Amino acid sequence: MIRQNPSNGSQFLGCSHYPSCNQTFKNVEILSDSMLCPGCQSGFVIKRNGRFGDFLGCTNYPGCKNTITLK
């Protein structure tokens, strides 16, 4: 579910089972365009930017370093 940080107003995704689960994601767009990470099968791939340009990376980084190159 979408939650809001009270200190700075930014939005994030937080597990609906909080406080038993404290998993959060900074990228709210996961809700509209979700793709399960083919590497770890537990994170989602999101668009990121690196030194070689845009790519898709896992939300479980650095635990999962799976990436997908964008052309």
Secondary structure, DSSP 8 states (H G I E B T S, - for coil): -EEE-TTT--EEEE-TTTTT---EES-GGGGTS--B-TTTSSSBEEEEEETTEEEEEETTTTT---EEE--
